[in-house]
Amino acid sequence: MRIALVRRGYSATGGAEAYLRRLGNGLVEAGMEVVFYTSNDWPEAAWGYGEIRRISSKSPLAFAQQLRRMKKDVDCIFSLERILECDVYRAGDGVHQVWLQRRAKFEHRWRRWVRLLNPKCKQILNLERYTFHPDHTGVVIANSRMVQEEIWKFYHFPKERLVLIPNGFEGASPLSGDRMRIRQQYGFSAEETVILFTGTGWMRKGLRFAVNAVNALQGRARLLVAGRGPSRSYHSPHTVFAGPISQMTPLYAAADIFLLPTLYDPFSNACLEALSAGLPVITTDGNGFSEILENTELGDQVPIGDEKGLIRALMRWLPRQMRESTRQVRLDVARQFSMKENVRKTLEAIHLSLEMRKIVSRKGN
């Protein structure tokens, strides 16, 4: 089968990009041929799973329109981008309407008005309405129950065509010297408790809540921030900024706790990666990943914006014995979210979309 993957834009540290590379690799290993439609900013060296076809566009709508005009000699169009038509859409970015509503609770009113007048914001909302229309998309994949329910609530996409497939991850093992090498690089001692935060879009990821919670610990732990953002706006004596990091495995090895107090995340890849490294994960109920934290040995879920809840969760995980005694549980649970299983279920969704296309074609005839 020849499958077209679609994704606009590129971030070297982005979770969507990391997942897409894993998916491309998994599809190729499963015997599929992959064609990748993307914008000009995706580096050639960052893709090794088939032909790249570039789309020159300056906006989400222009990208979608140009893609629709292009000849696509493929069996299935699998999009990770809101576009005008596809066989399968993986809603890895969640529901934009929900994110806008969530964001509005934590920002000044004038910012809301400016954003709503932004042409790009209007384009994304229009494309989202188009993508979640059953006449334009065969099957939609949600990576968490949270997103699945949001899609149904806002767009009433047919439930029988709305498939739940959590993210998958196959991580590289850290090298034996990674822990102390990274700690020395950023000025941490062997005994200090290091709390790791990673991601781009620090407002959405809730970095200010992370900084405030760690500050409240009064030196009992320090925060290591990986990713690109305005570090001066988050200055703290207990925070170290590592900048953009393309290879996160050594940082997970160096850390003791993973903290992501996000306002909205469909299913954070970084949380799954941290769990796979044995770290307890503290995140919010605005993160689809939190659905797997029912076992308290895995980490803690707190309400969005609840700094006191974050502090209590951090205090619970400060004792080294607490982390070490529950580490194996986290490693065992993380193995359930393998990329191999993700690809298997994704192929099932692709076959479902192709069967639906045949049914529609027969009805048309």
N, C-alpha and C positions, 0 to 999 in steps of 0.2 A: 504494500500500500504506500502511496505517495502522499505525505501529509504536509500541509503548509502551516507553519507556526507564524503568528503575527504578534509583534510587539513594537510599539513606538517609543523612542527615547532610550537613554542609557545612563546608568549610574554605576560606577565601579564597585560601590559598596551596597547596592540595592538588593533587597531580598527577592524582588520579582526577577531580577536578572539572574541571581544565583539559582532560583528555582527553575527558570527557563533553560539554563544550561544543563541542569540535572535531568530535566524532562527530555531535552534533545538527545542527550547521551543515552538515556533509557530507551527511547524510541529506536535509535539506531541499533542498540544492542538487541532489541526485540525483532530486528529484521526489517524495520520500516525505513523508507527513504524520506528524508526531511528537506524541505525548502523553507528558508527563513525570510520573511518579509519584514523589513525594519527601516528605520530612518537612517540618515547619513552619519549620525553620531555614534552608532554602535561600531566599535573597533573590529576590524577583521580578525585580529589576534584573540578576541574574546569569544569567538564562535568557531567551533571545529566539528560541526555535526551536519554539514551539508551546505548546499549552495545558498548564498546570501543575495537577495534581490532588494535593492535600495529604493526607497521612496523619498523623494525630495519634497518636504512639506514644512510649513512654518506654524501649523496649527493642527489640533486634533481632527477637525472637520476636513481640512485639505488632505490629510493623510488618509482618512477613511474614503474620501471621494476618489482619490487617485488609485487606491487599492482596488476599488470596485471596477474601475475602468481597465485595469491590467488583465491580461490573459493569464489565467491560472490553470495550468495543466496538471492538476492534482486531484486526488480522490476525496480529500477532506480539508476544509479550512478550519483550523483550530486557532482561535484568537485569545490572546491575553490582553487585548486592547478593545475598547468600545468602538465598534465599527458598524457599517451599514447592513452587512449580512454575513453570516458564517454558519457552518455546521455545528460547531461547538464553541461556546464562549466560557472561558474559565474566569470567574469573577474574583480574581485574586486581589483586585483593588477595592472590593466590597461595593457598597451602594453609596454613591456620591451624595445623594440627598441626605442620608443619615449622617455622613461626615460633616456636612454643612450645618446641620441642626446641632450636632454635638459641639462643633467648634464655636458656634454662636454663643454658647453658654460661658465661654472662657475668654472672650475678647470684647473690645470696645464696640459699641453699636456702629460707629462711623466706619469701622473696618468691614462690617457686614455689608453695608450699603455699597462701599467701593467694590467689594468682590462681586456682588450681584450684578453690578454694572459692567464687570469685566467680560469682554467677548469670549475669552477662553472658558470661563466658568459656564456661560450660557451654552457654548458648544458641547461641553462635557455632559451637561444635564440633558440636552437634546439627544446626543448620541446614546446616552444611557437609556432614555425612553425607547429609542429605536432598537437598541440591542436586546432589551428585555421584552420586546414584542414577539410573540410566538410565530408570527409570519416571517420574521427576519432571522431568527436563530432557532436551530433545531433542538439543541440540548444545552442547558446551562449547568456548569459545575460550580458549586459553592464549596469552599474549603473549611467551613464551620457551620454548625447549626445556627449560630447567630446570623450569618450572612444569608443562609437559606431562608430563614424566617423573614429577614428584611426584604429580600427580593419578592417573596410572596405578598408581604404586607403592602409594599409600595407599587408593585407592578403586576401582581396576580399571574405571574408566569405559571403555566400548567405544572402541577406538582409532580406528575408522572414523568416530566422532562427536566426536572430540577434535581440534580444528582449531588450527593454529598461525598466528596473525596478530600480528606485531610492532606495537608502537605506531607511530603516525604523527604528524607534526608539520609545520605550516606556520607558520613564525615571522615576526614583524614585523621589518623591518630597523631597526637602531639609527640614531638621528640622529647627524649628524656630530659634535656636541659632547658626546655622551653619555659618552665615555670620561673626559675630563678633568673634566666636571661631577660625575660620581659620585665620582671619586677625590678631588676637592677637598672634596666633601660629607663624606666619611668620613676625611679627613686623610691620604690617600696622595699621594705625589709622583708625577711622571711617570715616574721611573726605577725605582721600587719594583716588585718582583714581587708581584702580588696573587693569592692562591689563594682561590677561591670555594667555599663550602659552602652548600647550601640544603636546606631541608626541615623538616617538623614531626616530632615524635617523635624527639628527638635521641639517645635511647638506642639505638633501632633503627637510626638512620642512622649511628651510629658516630662522633658528634662528638668524643668523648673521644680516640679514636685520631687524628682529624684535628688536634686541638689539640696532642697530644703530639708528633706528627710534625713539625708546623710549629715547635714550640718547639725541637726538636732541630736545626733549621737555624740556630739562634743568630742571628736577625736578618736572614738572607739573603732572607727572604720574610715576608709577613704574611697572616693569614687573615681573610677577610670572611665572616661568618655571616649568612645571611638566613633568617628564619623565627622562629616563636614558641617560646620555651622558657626554662628557668631559667638565664639567662646567668651568674648569680653562681656556679653550680656549675662553670662552665667558664672561669673568669677566667684570663686570660693576658696578659702585656704585648705579645704578638704577635698578639692577636686583637681584632677589632672586630665588634660586634654591630649589625646594621642593623635588627633587628626584622622583623615580617611585611611582606613586599613583594608587592603584587598584580601589578606589572608588572616582570618579571625582565629583559627585553631590555637595558635600560641597564646592569644589573649584569654581564651576560655581556660587554658591550662593554668594561667597565672592568677585567675580570679577565684574567689570563694563563693560569691553570691551573684546572681544575675538579676538586675532590676530594670523593669520597663513599665513605668506608670502611664501607659499610652492612653490618649483620648479615644482613638479609634484604630483598630488593627484587625483586619479580617481573620488572620491567623499568622502570627509573627514567626517567620522563619528563624529569626535570631533566638527566640525562646526555645524552639525545638533543638537548635544547635547547642544551646547552653545546657539543656536537659541531657542531650547526648554526651556532653562532656562531664556529666555528673553533678552539675551545679543546681542548687535549689533556685527555682524561678519565682520571682515576685512580680506580678503584673495586675492589671485591672480587669473588671468585668466588661470593659469595652474592647477586649482582645479575644477573638475567637479561640485562641490557644488556651484560654483559662478554662475552657470546658473539660480539659483533661486533668485539671488540678483538684478533682474531688478527693483524691488521696492526699492528705496533708503532708505526707512524706515527700511529695514532689515539690512543694512550694506553697505560695499563698496567693489568693485572689482578693483584691480589695476594691471597693467602689471607686469610680473615676473621681479624681481630685481629692481623695481622702488622705491627706498627709499624715494624720494621726494613725490611720490604719497602716500606712506604709512603715511608719516608725515602729509600730508594734510587730509587724512582720519581720522587719530587719532585726529587731531585738531577739526575736525567736530563733533566728538563724546565726546570730553572732557566735554562740558557743561552737567550737570546733568539733566537739564530740557529737553534737546534734547533726552536723553536716556529714561527718564521716560514717555515722551509724546508719544513715538513710541513703547513702550514695548509690548502693547497688540497686535499690528500688528504682531510682531515677534512670539508671542505665538500662534496666530491664524494660521499663515502660517505653523509653525512647526507641528501642529496637522494633517496637510494634509499628512505628511510623517509617518504614523503609521506603526508599525510592522505588524499589522493585515492585512493591505492592501498589504504590501510587501509580506507576506506569500501567500495571495490569488493569486496575480499575479505570484508568483514563482510556485505555484501548476499548474497554467495554462500553464506555460512554460514546466513543467515536463510532463503534459498530451500531449502537442504538440510534445515533443521529442518521446514519446511512440507511438503516431500516425504515426510519420515519420518512426519509426522503423518497424511498421507493413507494411507500404507502400513499404519500401525497401525489406522486407521479401517476400511480394507477388510478387514483380518484380523478385526476385531471384528464386522463384519457377516457 
